[in-house]
Amino acid sequence: MEIDRLYILAGFVWLIFGMVFGVYLGITEQLQFANSHAHANLLGFVVPVLFGLIHKNWPGMRASRLAFLQFALYELGAIVLVAGKYDIDNGGNGTLAPPGAVLVVLGTLLMAWLFVRSGTVPVAAHAGGR
């Protein structure tokens, strides 16, 4: 599977999780988990879909062997960070949040590096503006 589709698919998995989680929180009135719910939707759905669209439009990024490593690093970080935020919202010490945050930041920095390294020509320019 191409990295752009993989990112967008992961985003939809996160979106479904976030919606079900949000409905559960609303029904059970456990609103103390609003922070972890927001992080799941932002880091899990919004950012990966944007990353997928960027990969789709800058084909040089997809060609990099680091693209799948970047995906794994970011997604692992998002999972660990959201689990840590959930733990904090549940009154725990949130030991998972700091390493998750570091992985998310490293994954994002690697994404930025792949973007800069790929050049500035989007896919429309490769196709002759079509």
C-alpha positions in Angstrom: 0.0 0.0 0.0 1.3 3.5 -0.9 2.3 5.7 2.1 -0.3 8.4 1.2 -3.2 5.9 1.3 -1.8 4.3 4.4 -1.7 7.6 6.2 -5.3 8.5 5.2 -6.5 5.0 6.1 -4.8 5.3 9.6 -6.5 8.7 9.9 -9.9 7.2 9.3 -9.2 4.4 11.8 -8.4 7.2 14.4 -11.5 9.2 13.4 -13.8 6.2 14.0 -12.0 5.6 17.3 -12.3 9.3 18.2 -16.0 9.4 17.4 -16.9 6.2 19.3 -14.8 7.5 22.2 -16.6 10.8 22.1 -20.0 9.3 22.0 -19.1 7.1 24.9 -17.8 10.1 26.9 -21.0 12.0 26.2 -23.3 9.1 27.1 -21.4 8.3 30.3 -20.7 12.0 31.1 -17.1 11.3 31.7 -16.0 14.7 30.4 -12.7 14.6 32.2 -11.4 12.7 29.2 -12.0 15.6 26.8 -8.2 16.3 26.6 -7.4 12.8 25.5 -10.4 12.8 23.1 -9.1 16.0 21.5 -5.6 14.6 21.2 -6.9 11.4 19.6 -8.8 13.4 17.0 -6.1 16.0 16.2 -3.0 13.8 16.4 -4.8 10.7 15.1 -7.0 12.0 12.4 -6.2 15.5 11.3 -2.4 15.3 11.2 -2.1 11.9 9.5 -4.7 12.9 6.8 -2.7 16.0 6.1 0.5 14.0 6.0 -1.2 11.6 3.5 -2.3 14.5 1.3 1.2 16.0 1.4 2.7 12.6 0.4 0.2 12.3 -2.4 1.1 15.8 -3.8 4.9 15.6 -3.4 5.8 12.3 -5.0 9.5 12.7 -4.1 8.6 12.1 -0.5 6.9 8.8 -1.3 10.0 7.6 -3.0 12.1 7.9 0.1 12.9 4.7 2.0 12.4 6.8 5.2 8.7 7.4 4.5 7.5 4.2 6.1 9.9 4.7 9.1 8.4 8.2 9.5 4.9 6.8 9.4 5.7 4.1 12.0 7.5 6.6 14.3 4.6 9.2 14.1 1.8 6.6 14.6 3.6 4.9 17.5 4.1 8.2 19.1 0.4 9.2 18.7 -0.7 5.9 20.2 1.6 6.2 23.2 0.9 9.9 23.7 -2.9 9.5 23.6 -2.6 6.5 26.0 -0.6 8.8 28.3 -3.1 11.6 28.1 -5.9 9.1 28.9 -3.9 8.0 31.9 -3.5 11.6 33.1 -7.2 12.3 32.5 -7.9 9.2 34.6 -5.8 10.5 37.5 -2.7 8.6 36.7 0.9 9.9 36.5 0.9 9.8 32.6 4.3 8.1 32.3 3.5 7.4 28.6 2.8 11.0 27.6 6.4 12.3 27.6 7.9 9.5 25.4 4.8 9.6 23.2 5.2 13.4 22.7 8.9 12.9 21.9 8.1 10.3 19.2 5.3 12.5 17.7 7.7 15.5 17.5 10.5 13.3 16.0 8.0 11.9 13.5 6.9 15.4 12.6 10.5 16.6 12.2 11.3 13.7 10.0 8.1 14.5 7.9 9.4 18.1 7.6 12.8 16.9 6.6 11.4 14.6 3.9 9.3 17.5 2.6 12.3 19.8 2.4 14.5 17.1 0.9 12.0 16.1 -1.8 12.1 19.5 -3.5 9.4 22.0 -4.0 7.6 20.7 -7.0 4.1 19.3 -6.3 2.5 16.6 -8.4 0.5 19.0 -10.6 3.8 20.4 -11.9 5.0 16.9 -12.6 1.9 16.2 -14.7 2.3 19.4 -16.8 -0.2 21.3 -14.7 -3.0 19.0 -15.4 
